[in-house]
């Protein structure tokens, strides 16, 4: 099967749950074929395809069919949903992570690393989202309009390609960092001596990771490829 994991999820986001269940990265690592992903994880391709078929058996609701959305609308959705979430939650999560590192770091030294890594993620995403909102998304809207009007914009296209390469690389870096947090947190398993804030922090970190997966998927697997075709 030569279709990539990212293409599967771009076609129907409900398949993401199947890939996550088998530990297959569909956002930052979504450019590998299904066969390659199965080989890496030791999964039988026919079994995975069966699960994908079951997950997509019912008609997809239009509100979830991201691949059909107009590029400008998709860009607005990413900003209003995912960028807003990161801006509203990253400071709170960073504060919680630092607090439990100070209180529980003696018994759980991994918390110090988690707090440091999350601080880095929050800082990198802040600049990353600013670059998208000020440069990439306006360029996508202009090119999309130019395409509808039948006009060209060669210089804009060259700048867009360069921007997409940089943003993809930054996605890879943030994706690797959030996976490192999950590994340090032992898949967010809360230890027996955890306090309420410890439990809440792990829940919020996992929520942040889930949102980041969809956020990066919408860009890497849908918006960026469509922008390149402009």
C-alpha positions as CSV (number, residue, x, y, z in Angstrom):
1,X,0.0,0.0,0.0
2,X,1.8,3.1,-1.3
3,X,-0.7,5.7,0.1
4,X,0.9,7.6,3.0
5,X,-0.3,7.6,6.5
6,X,-0.8,11.4,6.3
7,X,-3.0,10.9,3.1
8,X,-5.2,8.4,5.0
9,X,-5.8,10.8,7.8
10,X,-6.2,13.8,5.5
11,X,-9.0,11.9,3.7
12,X,-10.7,11.0,7.0
13,X,-9.5,12.2,10.4
14,X,-11.3,9.3,12.1
15,X,-8.4,7.0,10.9
16,X,-6.1,9.0,13.3
17,X,-7.4,6.9,16.2
18,X,-6.4,3.7,14.5
19,X,-2.8,4.9,13.8
20,X,-2.5,6.3,17.3
21,X,-3.6,2.9,18.7
22,X,-0.6,1.3,17.0
23,X,1.8,4.0,17.9
24,X,2.1,5.3,14.3
25,X,2.8,9.0,13.9
26,X,0.4,10.5,11.4
27,X,1.3,14.2,11.7
28,X,5.0,14.9,11.7
29,X,5.8,11.4,10.5
30,X,2.8,11.1,8.2
31,X,4.9,11.1,4.9
32,X,5.7,7.4,5.1
33,X,3.6,4.7,3.3
34,X,1.3,2.5,5.1
35,X,3.5,-0.5,4.4
36,X,6.6,1.3,5.8
37,X,4.7,2.3,8.9
38,X,3.4,-1.2,9.5
39,X,6.9,-2.7,9.0
40,X,8.4,-0.3,11.5
41,X,5.8,-1.1,14.2
42,X,5.4,-4.8,13.4
43,X,1.8,-4.5,12.4
44,X,0.1,-6.6,9.8
45,X,-1.1,-4.3,7.0
46,X,-4.3,-6.2,6.3
47,X,-5.3,-6.0,10.0
48,X,-4.6,-2.2,10.0
49,X,-6.6,-1.7,6.8
50,X,-9.5,-3.7,8.3
51,X,-9.5,-1.3,11.3
52,X,-9.3,1.7,9.0
53,X,-12.3,0.4,7.1
54,X,-14.3,-0.1,10.3
55,X,-13.4,3.4,11.6
56,X,-14.7,5.0,8.4
57,X,-17.7,2.8,7.8
58,X,-20.2,5.6,8.5
59,X,-20.4,8.7,6.3
60,X,-18.1,11.5,7.3
61,X,-19.8,14.6,8.8
62,X,-19.1,17.6,6.7
63,X,-17.8,19.5,9.7
64,X,-15.0,17.0,10.0
65,X,-14.1,16.8,6.3
66,X,-11.1,19.2,6.5
67,X,-9.7,18.2,3.2
68,X,-12.7,19.8,1.3
69,X,-12.4,23.2,3.1
70,X,-11.2,26.2,1.1
71,X,-7.7,27.2,2.1
72,X,-8.5,30.6,3.6
73,X,-11.2,29.0,5.7
74,X,-8.9,26.2,6.9
75,X,-6.2,28.8,7.8
76,X,-8.8,30.8,9.8
77,X,-9.9,27.6,11.6
78,X,-6.3,26.7,12.5
79,X,-5.8,30.2,14.0
80,X,-9.1,30.5,15.8
81,X,-9.0,26.9,17.2
82,X,-5.5,25.7,17.6
83,X,-3.4,28.8,17.8
84,X,-5.9,30.3,20.3
85,X,-5.8,27.0,22.4
86,X,-1.9,27.2,22.5
87,X,-1.9,30.8,23.5
88,X,-4.6,30.3,26.2
89,X,-3.2,27.1,27.7
90,X,0.6,27.0,27.3
91,X,1.2,29.5,30.1
92,X,-1.0,27.7,32.5
93,X,0.5,24.3,31.7
94,X,4.1,25.7,32.0
95,X,3.2,27.1,35.4
96,X,1.8,23.8,36.6
97,X,4.8,21.8,35.2
98,X,7.2,24.1,37.0
99,X,5.2,23.9,40.2
100,X,5.2,20.1,40.4
101,X,8.8,20.0,39.4
102,X,9.7,22.1,42.4
103,X,7.5,20.1,44.8
104,X,8.0,16.5,43.5
105,X,11.3,16.9,41.6
106,X,13.3,15.2,44.3
107,X,11.4,11.9,43.9
108,X,10.6,12.4,40.3
109,X,13.5,14.1,38.6
110,X,11.9,13.6,35.2
111,X,9.6,16.5,36.1
112,X,12.4,19.0,35.9
113,X,13.1,17.8,32.3
114,X,9.5,17.9,31.4
115,X,9.1,21.5,32.6
116,X,12.2,22.6,30.7
117,X,11.1,20.9,27.5
118,X,7.6,22.4,27.7
119,X,9.0,25.9,28.2
120,X,11.0,25.4,25.0
121,X,7.9,24.1,23.1
122,X,5.8,27.1,24.3
123,X,8.5,29.6,23.2
124,X,9.0,27.9,19.8
125,X,5.3,27.7,19.1
126,X,4.8,31.3,19.9
127,X,7.2,32.4,17.2
128,X,6.1,29.6,14.8
129,X,2.4,30.7,15.0
130,X,3.4,34.4,14.6
131,X,5.3,33.5,11.4
132,X,2.3,31.6,10.1
133,X,-0.2,34.3,10.8
134,X,1.9,37.2,9.6
135,X,3.5,35.5,6.5
136,X,2.3,32.1,5.5
137,X,-1.5,32.4,5.9
138,X,-1.8,35.8,4.2
139,X,0.4,34.5,1.3
140,X,-1.9,31.4,1.0
141,X,-5.0,33.6,0.8
142,X,-3.4,35.9,-1.8
143,X,-2.3,32.9,-4.0
144,X,-5.7,31.2,-3.6
145,X,-7.4,34.4,-4.8
146,X,-4.9,34.8,-7.7
147,X,-5.7,31.3,-8.7
148,X,-9.4,32.0,-8.8
149,X,-8.8,35.1,-10.9
150,X,-6.4,33.3,-13.3
151,X,-3.4,35.5,-12.4
152,X,0.1,34.4,-11.6
153,X,2.4,35.2,-8.6
154,X,5.8,33.5,-9.2
155,X,7.7,35.5,-6.6
156,X,5.0,34.8,-4.0
157,X,5.2,31.1,-4.8
158,X,8.9,30.9,-4.4
159,X,8.7,32.6,-1.0
160,X,5.8,30.3,0.0
161,X,7.9,27.1,-0.8
162,X,10.8,28.4,1.3
163,X,8.4,29.2,4.2
164,X,6.8,25.7,4.0
165,X,10.2,24.0,4.3
166,X,11.0,25.9,7.4
167,X,7.7,25.4,9.0
168,X,7.7,21.6,8.4
169,X,11.1,21.4,10.0
170,X,9.8,23.3,13.0
171,X,6.9,20.9,13.2
172,X,9.3,18.0,13.4
173,X,11.2,19.7,16.2
174,X,8.1,20.4,18.3
175,X,6.7,16.9,17.6
176,X,10.0,15.3,18.8
177,X,9.9,17.4,21.9
178,X,6.3,16.5,22.8
179,X,7.1,12.8,22.2
180,X,10.0,13.2,24.6
181,X,7.7,14.6,27.3
182,X,5.4,11.6,26.8
183,X,8.3,9.2,27.2
184,X,9.6,10.9,30.4
185,X,6.0,10.9,31.8
186,X,5.6,7.2,31.0
187,X,2.6,7.8,28.8
188,X,1.2,10.2,31.5
189,X,0.8,7.4,34.1
190,X,0.2,9.3,37.4
191,X,2.4,7.9,40.2
192,X,0.8,6.8,43.6
193,X,2.3,9.8,45.4
194,X,0.9,12.4,43.0
195,X,-1.0,15.4,44.3
196,X,-4.0,16.9,42.6
197,X,-1.9,19.4,40.7
198,X,0.4,16.6,39.5
199,X,-2.6,14.7,38.1
200,X,-4.0,17.9,36.5
201,X,-0.7,18.7,34.9
202,X,-0.4,15.3,33.2
203,X,-4.0,15.5,32.0
204,X,-3.3,18.9,30.5
205,X,-0.1,17.8,28.9
206,X,-1.8,14.9,27.2
207,X,-4.6,17.2,26.1
208,X,-2.0,19.6,24.7
209,X,-0.4,16.7,22.8
210,X,-3.7,15.6,21.3
211,X,-4.5,19.2,20.1
212,X,-0.9,19.5,18.7
213,X,-1.4,16.3,16.7
214,X,-4.5,17.6,15.0
215,X,-3.0,21.1,14.6
216,X,0.1,19.8,12.8
217,X,-1.9,17.2,10.8
218,X,-4.1,20.0,9.4
219,X,-1.0,21.9,8.3
220,X,1.4,19.1,7.2
221,X,-1.1,16.8,5.5
222,X,-3.8,19.2,4.2
223,X,-2.9,23.0,4.1
224,X,0.7,22.7,3.1
225,X,0.2,20.2,0.2
226,X,-2.7,22.3,-1.1
227,X,-0.7,25.5,-0.8
228,X,2.2,23.9,-2.8
229,X,-0.3,23.0,-5.6
230,X,-1.3,26.7,-6.0
